[in-house]
Amino acid sequence: MGRTALSRGDAAGALAALDTHAREFPKSQLAEEREVLAIQALASSGRVAEARRRAARFRTTFPKSPLMSIVDEATR
């Protein structure tokens, strides 16, 4: 749902869906992708400083992530 909302340009809806997923499934196999989507949603909604802080945590948590280039692009 978060990806769908983000693709529609609904960053707030995406963040709400992603936050719900994080609460319900904190150790989900999709946690890495969920974080990337949240970073993209924050950046696209103009919350760039928050996106960058979350991206810094992402880099620490997932240092070898194949999604790193997406995080970098979102926080430029």
NORTA-V261439 format. One record per residue. N is the residue number from 1. RES is the residue in one small letter. PSI is psi in radians with two decimals (* if undefined). NEAR is the number of other ideal C-beta (glycine too) atoms within 10 Angstrom. D_LAST is the distance of its C-alpha to the last C-alpha in Angstrom with 1 decimal. Layout:
BEGIN
<<N/RES/PSI/NEAR/D_LAST> <N/RES/PSI/NEAR/D_LAST>>
END
This chain:
BEGIN
<<1/m/-0.64/12/25.1> <2/g/-0.73/25/21.6> <3/r/-0.72/16/20.4> <4/t/-0.81/11/22.8> <5/a/-0.75/19/21.9> <6/l/-0.70/21/18.2> <7/s/-0.41/9/19.3> <8/r/-0.06/10/21.5> <9/g/0.24/10/18.7> <10/d/1.38/17/20.3> <11/a/-0.70/20/17.5> <12/a/-0.74/10/20.3> <13/g/-0.68/16/22.6> <14/a/-0.81/25/20.2> <15/l/-0.69/19/19.6> <16/a/-0.80/15/23.4> <17/a/-0.72/21/24.2> <18/l/-0.67/25/21.9> <19/d/-0.70/13/23.3> <20/t/-0.78/12/26.8> <21/h/-0.74/18/26.2> <22/a/-0.67/16/25.1> <23/r/-0.74/8/28.2> <24/e/-0.55/8/30.5> <25/f/1.15/12/29.2> <26/p/-0.48/8/27.6> <27/k/0.48/5/28.3> <28/s/2.60/12/27.5> <29/q/-0.25/8/26.7> <30/l/0.15/13/23.9> <31/a/-0.71/15/22.3> <32/e/-0.86/14/19.5> <33/e/-0.67/16/18.7> <34/r/-0.75/19/19.2> <35/e/-0.70/21/16.6> <36/v/-0.80/22/14.0> <37/l/-0.69/22/15.2> <38/a/-0.72/26/15.2> <39/i/-0.77/27/11.5> <40/q/-0.75/23/10.9> <41/a/-0.76/26/13.7> <42/l/-0.82/23/12.5> <43/a/-0.75/22/9.1> <44/s/-0.35/16/11.3> <45/s/0.10/17/13.9> <46/g/0.05/10/12.1> <47/r/1.03/16/12.4> <48/v/-0.74/15/8.9> <49/a/-0.73/11/10.7> <50/e/-0.68/14/12.7> <51/a/-0.72/22/10.1> <52/r/-0.67/16/8.7> <53/r/-0.76/14/12.5> <54/r/-0.62/21/13.3> <55/a/-0.67/23/10.8> <56/a/-0.74/12/12.6> <57/r/-0.68/11/15.8> <58/f/-0.78/21/15.0> <59/r/-0.61/13/14.5> <60/t/-0.74/8/17.9> <61/t/-0.67/11/19.6> <62/f/1.09/16/18.7> <63/p/-0.40/8/18.1> <64/k/0.41/5/19.3> <65/s/2.34/16/17.8> <66/p/-0.13/8/17.7> <67/l/0.08/15/14.9> <68/m/-0.66/15/12.4> <69/s/-0.54/9/10.7> <70/i/-0.72/15/10.2> <71/v/-0.80/22/8.8> <72/d/-0.77/12/6.3> <73/e/-0.72/11/5.6> <74/a/-0.48/21/5.9> <75/t/0.28/19/3.8> <76/r/*/7/0.0>>
END
